[in-house]
Amino acid sequence: MLAVAAHGSSFDFTDYSTYGDWVDLVAPGGTDDPAETKEPYGMIIGPGTGSTYYYMTGTSQAAPHVSGVAALLVSYFGAPGFTVDKLWEYLLCGAKQNVLHGNMTGPMLDASGAFNYALGALEGVSIVTSYTGNYTMKSHEMLKVDYRILGNDSKKMPVTVETSSEAISYRVADNVLHMEIDALKEEPGKYPVCIYVGKG
């Protein structure tokens, strides 16, 4: 299950959307502010009666944005071996980090970013670790994880990490990413981490 919150046309908090560290993605939902109701970004045009259309706002408009990008990704990359986890990775790692204002938490949906991330993942470079899934830690724990970057020896593309968490630090040496997670430096919650190879 992927939790979606809504932002307004100014990339800020909307008074109708819930928010918190459980949010996975934030997508355009529009705003009820009369000064912004005609902004093209952040508003979805929904079907009205007959052949007319009208502006709508709400998280009910934000969720279809995410579904639409997910459908585009599946239509392009869907093939034997393509999994829900891979789709989730493309959506989250292609999203924009730390661009929202106010109480909004979570990365912002980015269709172009999702496709660019997915295409980069197909260039023969893979990231391998001995552990897959979510890291669950207690508040006093520290975790060290190594990721090997395969297929990058000759390409020498940069390796970077994006996350909203202050608990995560890393260094890269000889195509190995050494990551440390210090739970004492962060509030309880869920924090996605995206590893990029070749992103400028």
C-alpha positions in Angstrom: 0.0 0.0 0.0 1.4 3.4 -1.0 0.2 6.4 1.0 -0.5 9.6 -1.0 -0.9 13.2 0.4 -1.8 16.3 -1.6 0.0 19.5 -2.2 -1.4 22.8 -3.6 -0.3 24.7 -6.7 2.4 26.5 -4.7 3.9 23.2 -3.5 2.7 23.8 0.1 0.4 22.2 2.6 -3.3 22.0 1.9 -5.8 22.2 4.7 -7.7 19.2 3.5 -4.8 16.7 3.4 -3.5 14.6 6.2 0.3 14.5 6.6 3.0 12.8 8.6 6.1 10.6 8.3 3.9 7.7 7.0 3.3 9.5 3.7 5.1 7.8 0.8 4.4 10.4 -1.9 2.8 13.8 -2.2 1.0 14.6 -5.5 -1.0 17.6 -6.9 -4.4 17.9 -5.3 -5.2 21.5 -5.9 -6.2 24.2 -3.4 -9.5 25.7 -2.3 -7.9 29.2 -2.2 -9.9 31.3 -4.7 -6.7 33.1 -5.7 -5.2 29.8 -6.9 -8.1 27.9 -8.3 -7.1 28.5 -11.9 -3.5 27.5 -11.5 -2.9 24.8 -14.1 -0.5 22.8 -11.9 -2.0 21.2 -8.8 -5.5 21.0 -10.3 -7.0 18.0 -12.0 -9.8 18.4 -14.4 -12.4 15.8 -13.7 -15.5 14.7 -15.7 -18.6 16.6 -15.1 -22.1 16.1 -16.4 -22.3 15.3 -20.1 -19.3 16.6 -22.0 -18.3 19.3 -19.6 -15.3 19.4 -17.2 -14.7 21.2 -14.0 -11.9 21.8 -11.5 -11.7 19.5 -8.4 -9.5 19.5 -5.3 -8.6 16.9 -2.8 -6.5 13.8 -2.0 -9.0 12.1 -4.4 -7.2 14.1 -7.1 -3.7 13.4 -5.8 -4.0 9.6 -5.8 -5.0 9.4 -9.5 -1.8 11.4 -10.4 0.3 8.6 -8.8 -1.9 5.9 -10.4 -1.4 7.5 -13.8 2.4 7.7 -13.5 2.4 4.1 -12.2 0.3 3.0 -15.2 2.8 4.7 -17.6 5.7 3.0 -15.9 4.0 -0.4 -16.1 3.1 0.1 -19.8 6.7 0.9 -20.7 8.7 -1.4 -18.4 6.2 -4.1 -17.7 7.6 -7.5 -18.7 8.4 -10.9 -17.1 10.4 -10.2 -13.9 8.9 -6.7 -13.4 7.5 -6.6 -9.9 5.5 -4.3 -7.6 8.6 -3.7 -5.6 10.4 -2.5 -8.8 7.5 -0.2 -9.6 7.5 1.2 -6.0 11.3 1.8 -6.4 10.9 3.8 -9.6 8.1 6.0 -8.1 10.0 6.7 -4.9 13.5 7.1 -6.2 12.4 9.2 -9.1 10.5 11.6 -6.8 11.7 15.0 -5.9 13.1 15.3 -2.4 12.8 18.3 0.0 10.9 20.7 -2.3 7.6 21.0 -0.4 6.7 23.7 2.1 4.9 23.8 5.4 3.8 20.6 7.0 4.2 18.5 3.9 6.4 15.4 4.4 7.5 12.9 1.9 8.9 13.2 -1.7 6.9 14.8 -4.5 5.7 12.8 -7.4 7.8 13.3 -10.6 6.9 11.4 -13.7 10.0 12.5 -15.6 12.2 11.6 -12.6 10.6 8.2 -12.3 11.3 7.4 -16.0 14.9 8.8 -15.8 15.6 6.7 -12.8 14.1 3.5 -14.4 16.0 4.0 -17.6 19.3 4.5 -15.7 18.6 1.3 -13.8 18.6 -0.5 -17.2 22.1 0.6 -18.3 23.9 -2.5 -17.0 24.6 -1.1 -13.5 23.2 -2.9 -10.5 23.3 -2.3 -6.7 23.8 -5.4 -4.6 23.7 -5.9 -0.9 23.4 -8.9 1.5 20.1 -7.5 2.8 16.9 -6.5 1.0 13.8 -4.9 2.4 13.3 -2.3 5.2 15.7 -1.7 8.0 13.8 -1.7 11.3 15.8 -0.2 14.2 15.4 0.6 17.8 16.0 4.2 18.9 19.5 3.4 20.4 20.8 1.3 17.5 23.4 2.0 14.8 23.4 0.0 11.6 26.2 -0.3 9.0 25.3 -1.6 5.5 27.5 -2.0 2.4 26.2 -1.8 -1.2 28.3 -3.0 -4.1 27.9 -1.1 -7.4 28.3 -3.7 -10.1 29.0 -2.7 -13.8 30.4 0.7 -12.9 34.1 0.0 -13.0 34.6 1.2 -16.5 31.8 3.8 -16.6 33.0 5.5 -13.4 29.6 7.2 -12.9 29.1 9.1 -9.6 27.2 7.3 -6.8 25.0 9.5 -4.6 22.4 9.0 -1.9 19.2 11.1 -1.4 17.2 11.0 1.8 15.3 13.3 4.1 16.8 11.6 7.2 19.5 13.2 9.3 20.4 9.7 10.7 22.0 8.5 7.4 25.6 9.1 6.4 27.7 7.4 3.7 30.9 7.3 1.7 31.9 5.6 -1.5 35.2 3.8 -2.1 36.0 1.4 -5.0 32.4 1.1 -6.1 31.2 0.2 -2.6 28.8 2.4 -0.8 29.3 2.3 2.9 26.2 3.5 4.7 25.7 4.2 8.4 22.3 4.7 10.1 22.3 6.2 13.6 18.8 6.0 15.0 19.7 8.4 17.8 19.8 11.2 15.2 16.3 10.8 14.0 12.7 10.8 15.2 10.7 7.6 14.9 9.2 7.1 11.5 9.8 5.7 8.0 12.5 7.3 5.8 13.1 6.2 2.2 16.6 6.2 0.9 17.4 6.3 -2.8 20.8 5.3 -4.2 21.6 6.9 -7.6 24.4 5.9 -10.0 25.2 8.4 -12.7 22.8 11.1 -11.5 24.4 14.6 -11.9 
